[in-house]
Amino acid sequence: MKGKMNSYDKTWHTWAAAKGEKVPMGTPMLAWSFNRDGEGEPGLVAKRDKTLGIITADVRQSRQDMVSLAKPQEGVDSLKGKFGRPTTDIPGVTAKLPRRDGPSSARPVTPVG
């Protein structure tokens, strides 16, 4: 877990295994991890916990010693506030802030008119 915890990323799914599809087919869908409690559809985490025989709160508690090892990641705030329901931050999941030192891609705008 320590080797993967700072590798936030997204992945393309080319088939819906949850719908029973056995081979790649259909439109690719971009998938990512939820970064706050409440981003998943209501009941989704509970269903996953039941299926896997786990309790999310217990898993989090067992990993508390790793929170201090977490590094800010780009993209974790991309969908913040887009779910239409309240969300709460998860300890250790923080956004990497843009650099304020060094070169910038911003360019001056020439006024028109």
N, CA, C and O atoms as a DFTB+ gen file, in Angstrom:
452 C
 N C O
     1  1       0.821      -1.188       0.000
     2  2       0.000       0.000       0.000
     3  2       0.870       1.259       0.000
     4  3       0.557       2.228      -0.691
     5  1       1.948       1.248       0.763
     6  2       2.808       2.431       0.838
     7  2       3.372       2.805      -0.529
     8  3       3.575       3.986      -0.809
     9  1       3.626       1.815      -1.384
    10  2       4.168       2.075      -2.713
    11  2       3.143       2.611      -3.703
    12  3       3.523       3.208      -4.711
    13  1       1.862       2.415      -3.442
    14  2       0.804       2.844      -4.362
    15  2       0.064       4.095      -3.911
    16  3      -0.618       4.732      -4.713
    17  1       0.189       4.451      -2.651
    18  2      -0.675       5.498      -2.100
    19  2      -0.478       6.874      -2.733
    20  3      -1.378       7.710      -2.651
    21  1       0.649       7.132      -3.351
    22  2       0.882       8.435      -3.968
    23  2       0.844       8.354      -5.492
    24  3       1.508       9.132      -6.176
    25  1       0.073       7.420      -6.015
    26  2       0.000       7.247      -7.470
    27  2      -1.408       7.520      -7.990
    28  3      -1.949       6.740      -8.774
    29  1      -2.001       8.632      -7.549
    30  2      -3.341       8.988      -8.013
    31  2      -3.351       9.084      -9.530
    32  3      -2.463       9.694     -10.126
    33  1      -4.341       8.491     -10.143
    34  2      -4.420       8.513     -11.598
    35  2      -5.829       8.154     -12.035
    36  3      -6.703       7.868     -11.217
    37  1      -6.023       8.176     -13.319
    38  2      -7.285       7.788     -13.919
    39  2      -6.999       6.643     -14.888
    40  3      -5.847       6.408     -15.250
    41  1      -8.038       5.937     -15.303
    42  2      -7.854       4.839     -16.246
    43  2      -9.053       4.760     -17.183
    44  3     -10.161       5.147     -16.811
    45  1      -8.839       4.266     -18.378
    46  2      -9.927       4.072     -19.332
    47  2     -10.446       2.652     -19.222
    48  3      -9.673       1.697     -19.294
    49  1     -11.745       2.510     -19.048
    50  2     -12.397       1.193     -19.029
    51  2     -13.045       0.998     -20.394
    52  3     -13.814       1.842     -20.853
    53  1     -12.728      -0.120     -21.037
    54  2     -13.274      -0.351     -22.379
    55  2     -14.415      -1.351     -22.390
    56  3     -14.949      -1.658     -23.456
    57  1     -14.801      -1.866     -21.235
    58  2     -16.004      -2.674     -21.147
    59  2     -16.548      -2.638     -19.731
    60  3     -15.826      -2.349     -18.777
    61  1     -17.806      -2.929     -19.614
    62  2     -18.490      -2.838     -18.324
    63  2     -18.584      -4.226     -17.692
    64  3     -19.594      -4.914     -17.838
    65  1     -17.535      -4.630     -16.996
    66  2     -17.531      -5.946     -16.359
    67  2     -18.667      -6.069     -15.344
    68  3     -19.209      -7.156     -15.146
    69  1     -19.029      -4.954     -14.698
    70  2     -20.112      -4.980     -13.713
    71  2     -21.458      -5.303     -14.361
    72  3     -22.380      -5.761     -13.686
    73  1     -21.569      -5.065     -15.651
    74  2     -22.811      -5.368     -16.371
    75  2     -22.773      -6.768     -16.981
    76  3     -23.698      -7.164     -17.690
    77  1     -21.705      -7.512     -16.706
    78  2     -21.623      -8.882     -17.187
    79  2     -20.974      -9.047     -18.551
    80  3     -20.945     -10.157     -19.083
    81  1     -20.456      -7.976     -19.129
    82  2     -19.805      -8.104     -20.427
    83  2     -18.503      -8.881     -20.263
    84  3     -17.714      -8.594     -19.363
    85  1     -18.279      -9.862     -21.129
    86  2     -17.122     -10.750     -21.009
    87  2     -15.926     -10.296     -21.834
    88  3     -14.794     -10.668     -21.525
    89  1     -16.149      -9.505     -22.870
    90  2     -15.055      -9.043     -23.725
    91  2     -15.170      -7.532     -23.905
    92  3     -16.244      -6.958     -23.725
    93  1     -14.039      -6.884     -24.266
    94  2     -14.114      -5.434     -24.481
    95  2     -15.119      -5.076     -25.571
    96  3     -15.044      -5.579     -26.693
    97  1     -16.041      -4.218     -25.232
    98  2     -17.025      -3.743     -26.199
    99  2     -17.649      -2.461     -25.676
   100  3     -17.651      -2.215     -24.469
   101  1     -18.167      -1.662     -26.557
   102  2     -18.834      -0.437     -26.138
   103  2     -17.901       0.762     -26.082
   104  3     -16.719       0.682     -26.418
   105  1     -18.464       1.846     -25.657
   106  2     -17.750       3.107     -25.594
   107  2     -16.827       3.140     -24.380
   108  3     -17.267       2.828     -23.273
   109  1     -15.550       3.511     -24.558
   110  2     -14.661       3.619     -23.402
   111  2     -15.180       4.673     -22.419
   112  3     -15.742       5.692     -22.818
   113  1     -14.977       4.402     -21.124
   114  2     -15.409       5.328     -20.079
   115  2     -14.212       5.654     -19.199
   116  3     -13.456       4.766     -18.806
   117  1     -14.046       6.945     -18.893
   118  2     -12.971       7.372     -18.011
   119  2     -13.378       7.105     -16.570
   120  3     -14.465       7.502     -16.149
   121  1     -12.520       6.438     -15.811
   122  2     -12.804       6.118     -14.411
   123  2     -11.711       6.720     -13.533
   124  3     -10.558       6.834     -13.947
   125  1     -12.084       7.097     -12.331
   126  2     -11.136       7.664     -11.375
   127  2     -11.601       7.300      -9.981
   128  3     -12.710       6.800      -9.788
   129  1     -10.747       7.554      -9.021
   130  2     -11.130       7.244      -7.643
   131  2     -11.929       8.400      -7.055
   132  3     -11.748       9.553      -7.449
   133  1     -12.804       8.091      -6.121
   134  2     -13.490       9.137      -5.376
   135  2     -12.499       9.711      -4.378
   136  3     -11.714       8.973      -3.784
   137  1     -12.530      11.005      -4.195
   138  2     -11.562      11.678      -3.333
   139  2     -12.166      12.269      -2.075
   140  3     -11.449      12.854      -1.263
   141  1     -13.468      12.130      -1.898
   142  2     -14.163      12.599      -0.701
   143  2     -15.294      11.643      -0.390
   144  3     -15.889      11.051      -1.290
   145  1     -15.584      11.499       0.880
   146  2     -16.778      10.743       1.251
   147  2     -17.991      11.465       0.691
   148  3     -18.087      12.689       0.789
   149  1     -18.903      10.729       0.112
   150  2     -20.113      11.319      -0.451
   151  2     -20.062      11.489      -1.963
   152  3     -21.090      11.779      -2.574
   153  1     -18.895      11.319      -2.587
   154  2     -18.835      11.444      -4.045
   155  2     -19.469      10.238      -4.736
   156  3     -20.043      10.376      -5.816
   157  1     -19.373       9.083      -4.136
   158  2     -20.009       7.894      -4.699
   159  2     -21.514       7.956      -4.502
   160  3     -21.997       8.593      -3.565
   161  1     -22.254       7.299      -5.380
   162  2     -23.712       7.270      -5.239
   163  2     -24.086       6.714      -3.877
   164  3     -23.432       5.795      -3.382
   165  1     -25.132       7.260      -3.262
   166  2     -25.559       6.744      -1.956
   167  2     -25.764       5.224      -2.011
   168  3     -26.427       4.711      -2.913
   169  1     -25.199       4.531      -1.055
   170  2     -25.319       3.083      -0.985
   171  2     -24.216       2.321      -1.697
   172  3     -24.054       1.125      -1.455
   173  1     -23.449       2.973      -2.572
   174  2     -22.423       2.289      -3.353
   175  2     -21.317       1.708      -2.467
   176  3     -20.924       0.554      -2.639
   177  1     -20.818       2.504      -1.524
   178  2     -19.750       2.024      -0.641
   179  2     -20.263       0.894       0.250
   180  3     -19.565      -0.099       0.460
   181  1     -21.472       1.043       0.770
   182  2     -22.043      -0.014       1.613
   183  2     -22.197      -1.322       0.826
   184  3     -21.930      -2.401       1.356
   185  1     -22.623      -1.225      -0.423
   186  2     -22.767      -2.422      -1.271
   187  2     -21.406      -3.063      -1.518
   188  3     -21.267      -4.284      -1.450
   189  1     -20.404      -2.233      -1.804
   190  2     -19.052      -2.753      -2.017
   191  2     -18.538      -3.432      -0.754
   192  3     -17.987      -4.532      -0.813
   193  1     -18.720      -2.770       0.393
   194  2     -18.274      -3.348       1.664
   195  2     -18.921      -4.706       1.908
   196  3     -18.249      -5.652       2.319
   197  1     -20.219      -4.802       1.657
   198  2     -20.933      -6.057       1.869
   199  2     -20.409      -7.148       0.933
   200  3     -20.182      -8.283       1.351
   201  1     -20.220      -6.788      -0.332
   202  2     -19.725      -7.750      -1.321
   203  2     -18.338      -8.266      -0.952
   204  3     -18.060      -9.458      -1.082
   205  1     -17.465      -7.365      -0.490
   206  2     -16.092      -7.741      -0.176
   207  2     -15.898      -8.202       1.264
   208  3     -14.828      -8.690       1.626
   209  1     -16.937      -8.046       2.083
   210  2     -16.825      -8.448       3.479
   211  2     -15.890      -7.556       4.281
   212  3     -15.158      -8.034       5.148
   213  1     -15.916      -6.252       3.988
   214  2     -15.066      -5.303       4.705
   215  2     -15.911      -4.194       5.307
   216  3     -17.099      -4.075       5.009
   217  1     -15.301      -3.391       6.146
   218  2     -15.932      -2.197       6.709
   219  2     -14.971      -1.048       6.440
   220  3     -13.874      -1.012       6.996
   221  1     -15.377      -0.111       5.589
   222  2     -14.511       0.983       5.181
   223  2     -13.894       1.706       6.367
   224  3     -12.697       1.992       6.355
   225  1     -14.673       2.003       7.376
   226  2     -14.150       2.717       8.551
   227  2     -13.020       1.933       9.220
   228  3     -12.046       2.525       9.686
   229  1     -13.143       0.619       9.269
   230  2     -12.092      -0.211       9.877
   231  2     -10.818      -0.203       9.031
   232  3      -9.711      -0.145       9.565
   233  1     -10.983      -0.262       7.715
   234  2      -9.826      -0.229       6.816
   235  2      -9.101       1.102       6.971
   236  3      -7.874       1.137       7.062
   237  1      -9.853       2.190       7.001
   238  2      -9.228       3.510       7.189
   239  2      -8.486       3.586       8.514
   240  3      -7.364       4.089       8.580
   241  1      -9.109       3.092       9.549
   242  2      -8.477       3.131      10.866
   243  2      -7.161       2.350      10.863
   244  3      -6.182       2.778      11.474
   245  1      -7.140       1.205      10.176
   246  2      -5.924       0.392      10.136
   247  2      -4.804       1.046       9.326
   248  3      -3.646       0.640       9.428
   249  1      -5.144       2.053       8.522
   250  2      -4.152       2.731       7.681
   251  2      -3.790       4.131       8.186
   252  3      -3.086       4.867       7.494
   253  1      -4.246       4.502       9.347
   254  2      -3.987       5.840       9.874
   255  2      -2.501       6.166       9.968
   256  3      -2.117       7.328       9.833
   257  1      -1.666       5.167      10.195
   258  2      -0.231       5.426      10.298
   259  2       0.387       5.865       8.973
   260  3       1.520       6.348       8.955
   261  1      -0.338       5.704       7.863
   262  2       0.189       6.100       6.558
   263  2      -0.243       7.507       6.132
   264  3       0.281       8.024       5.145
   265  1      -1.169       8.132       6.835
   266  2      -1.658       9.460       6.439
   267  2      -0.505      10.453       6.329
   268  3      -0.492      11.285       5.422
   269  1       0.453      10.375       7.231
   270  2       1.581      11.314       7.203
   271  2       2.482      11.100       5.983
   272  3       3.269      11.985       5.648
   273  1       2.385       9.960       5.320
   274  2       3.187       9.677       4.132
   275  2       2.527      10.167       2.843
   276  3       3.166      10.200       1.791
   277  1       1.263      10.544       2.923
   278  2       0.521      10.971       1.730
   279  2       1.055      12.301       1.218
   280  3       1.329      13.217       1.992
   281  1       1.197      12.388      -0.098
   282  2       1.651      13.621      -0.748
   283  2       0.483      14.220      -1.519
   284  3      -0.363      13.488      -2.033
   285  1       0.431      15.553      -1.603
   286  2      -0.627      16.175      -2.410
   287  2      -0.551      15.682      -3.860
   288  3       0.538      15.490      -4.400
   289  1      -1.710      15.481      -4.479
   290  2      -1.784      14.944      -5.832
   291  2      -2.542      15.901      -6.753
   292  3      -3.495      16.559      -6.333
   293  1      -2.107      15.969      -8.008
   294  2      -2.820      16.777      -8.997
   295  2      -4.121      16.077      -9.362
   296  3      -4.150      14.854      -9.500
   297  1      -5.177      16.828      -9.517
   298  2      -6.440      16.286     -10.006
   299  2      -7.448      15.903      -8.953
   300  3      -8.611      15.680      -9.288
   301  1      -7.054      15.815      -7.679
   302  2      -8.016      15.345      -6.686
   303  2      -9.156      16.324      -6.450
   304  3     -10.197      15.934      -5.922
   305  1      -8.983      17.587      -6.828
   306  2     -10.065      18.560      -6.661
   307  2     -10.833      18.833      -7.956
   308  3     -11.711      19.695      -7.976
   309  1     -10.519      18.118      -9.028
   310  2     -11.147      18.385     -10.328
   311  2     -12.665      18.288     -10.293
   312  3     -13.343      19.036     -10.997
   313  1     -13.212      17.385      -9.490
   314  2     -14.665      17.202      -9.439
   315  2     -15.267      17.661      -8.117
   316  3     -16.424      17.361      -7.822
   317  1     -14.486      18.385      -7.321
   318  2     -14.981      18.855      -6.024
   319  2     -16.233      19.717      -6.232
   320  3     -16.219      20.666      -7.016
   321  1     -17.298      19.380      -5.528
   322  2     -18.541      20.144      -5.606
   323  2     -19.418      19.814      -6.807
   324  3     -20.427      20.487      -7.018
   325  1     -19.074      18.814      -7.593
   326  2     -19.825      18.492      -8.817
   327  2     -20.833      17.358      -8.626
   328  3     -21.469      16.943      -9.596
   329  1     -20.995      16.848      -7.410
   330  2     -21.841      15.680      -7.202
   331  2     -23.243      16.003      -6.713
   332  3     -24.082      15.108      -6.612
   333  1     -23.508      17.255      -6.412
   334  2     -24.857      17.650      -6.013
   335  2     -25.292      17.140      -4.651
   336  3     -26.487      17.094      -4.359
   337  1     -24.353      16.764      -3.831
   338  2     -24.655      16.304      -2.470
   339  2     -23.445      16.652      -1.596
   340  3     -22.350      16.879      -2.111
   341  1     -23.641      16.691      -0.302
   342  2     -22.521      17.036       0.583
   343  2     -21.406      15.991       0.525
   344  3     -21.660      14.792       0.410
   345  1     -20.185      16.470       0.606
   346  2     -19.028      15.583       0.672
   347  2     -18.137      16.030       1.828
   348  3     -18.208      17.175       2.275
   349  1     -17.314      15.125       2.296
   350  2     -16.361      15.459       3.352
   351  2     -14.975      14.976       2.955
   352  3     -14.817      13.929       2.327
   353  1     -13.975      15.764       3.335
   354  2     -12.598      15.411       3.007
   355  2     -12.176      14.123       3.705
   356  3     -12.686      13.775       4.769
   357  1     -11.238      13.430       3.083
   358  2     -10.653      12.219       3.643
   359  2      -9.233      12.583       4.072
   360  3      -8.471      13.110       3.261
   361  1      -8.861      12.319       5.316
   362  2      -7.508      12.656       5.766
   363  2      -6.443      12.076       4.845
   364  3      -6.486      10.894       4.505
   365  1      -5.486      12.911       4.441
   366  2      -4.395      12.478       3.576
   367  2      -4.652      12.706       2.102
   368  3      -3.719      12.628       1.303
   369  1      -5.894      12.986       1.711
   370  2      -6.216      13.230       0.302
   371  2      -6.278      14.740       0.105
   372  3      -7.273      15.385       0.437
   373  1      -5.194      15.290      -0.443
   374  2      -5.118      16.735      -0.639
   375  2      -4.642      17.056      -2.049
   376  3      -3.912      16.282      -2.667
   377  1      -5.065      18.202      -2.537
   378  2      -4.712      18.634      -3.886
   379  2      -3.330      19.279      -3.899
   380  3      -2.948      19.994      -2.973
   381  1      -2.610      19.014      -4.947
   382  2      -1.318      19.661      -5.165
   383  2      -1.596      21.054      -5.706
   384  3      -2.278      21.207      -6.719
   385  1      -1.071      22.060      -5.037
   386  2      -1.303      23.442      -5.448
   387  2      -0.382      23.800      -6.615
   388  3       0.726      23.274      -6.716
   389  1      -0.844      24.704      -7.504
   390  2       0.006      25.126      -8.623
   391  2       1.276      25.787      -8.100
   392  3       1.258      26.445      -7.059
   393  1       2.354      25.612      -8.810
   394  2       3.616      26.252      -8.432
   395  2       3.526      27.752      -8.614
   396  3       2.970      28.231      -9.602
   397  1       4.065      28.484      -7.677
   398  2       4.100      29.945      -7.779
   399  2       5.492      30.433      -8.150
   400  3       5.669      31.603      -8.491
   401  1       6.472      29.556      -8.086
   402  2       7.821      29.933      -8.486
   403  2       8.134      29.277      -9.826
   404  3       7.470      28.317     -10.217
   405  1       9.106      29.769     -10.508
   406  2       9.495      29.162     -11.767
   407  2       8.661      29.657     -12.935
   408  3       7.812      30.534     -12.771
   409  1       8.900      29.096     -14.121
   410  2       8.219      29.565     -15.334
   411  2       6.724      29.298     -15.301
   412  3       6.260      28.322     -14.712
   413  1       5.994      30.176     -15.938
   414  2       4.545      30.046     -16.015
   415  2       4.139      29.932     -17.474
   416  3       4.810      30.473     -18.353
   417  1       3.050      29.236     -17.733
   418  2       2.556      29.138     -19.104
   419  2       1.640      30.318     -19.436
   420  3       1.179      30.444     -20.571
   421  1       1.376      31.179     -18.454
   422  2       0.499      32.334     -18.684
   423  2       1.226      33.359     -19.569
   424  3       2.427      33.587     -19.423
   425  1       0.481      33.956     -20.471
   426  2       1.028      34.958     -21.375
   427  2       0.166      36.211     -21.280
   428  3      -1.043      36.119     -21.067
   429  1       0.787      37.390     -21.440
   430  2      -0.018      38.617     -21.399
   431  2      -1.026      38.654     -22.543
   432  3      -0.756      38.133     -23.625
   433  1      -2.161      39.257     -22.315
   434  2      -3.210      39.384     -23.324
   435  2      -3.122      40.776     -23.931
   436  3      -3.060      41.777     -23.218
   437  1      -3.118      40.825     -25.267
   438  2      -3.108      42.110     -25.958
   439  2      -4.514      42.638     -26.045
   440  3      -5.393      41.950     -26.565
   441  1      -4.770      43.873     -25.540
   442  2      -6.123      44.427     -25.612
   443  2      -6.596      44.555     -27.063
   444  3      -5.809      44.862     -27.958
   445  1      -7.876      44.320     -27.277
   446  2      -8.480      44.444     -28.592
   447  2      -9.268      45.757     -28.633
   448  3      -9.966      46.093     -27.676
   449  1      -9.155      46.507     -29.754
   450  2      -9.986      47.692     -29.904
   451  2      -9.251      48.927     -29.801
   452  3      -9.837      50.004     -29.909
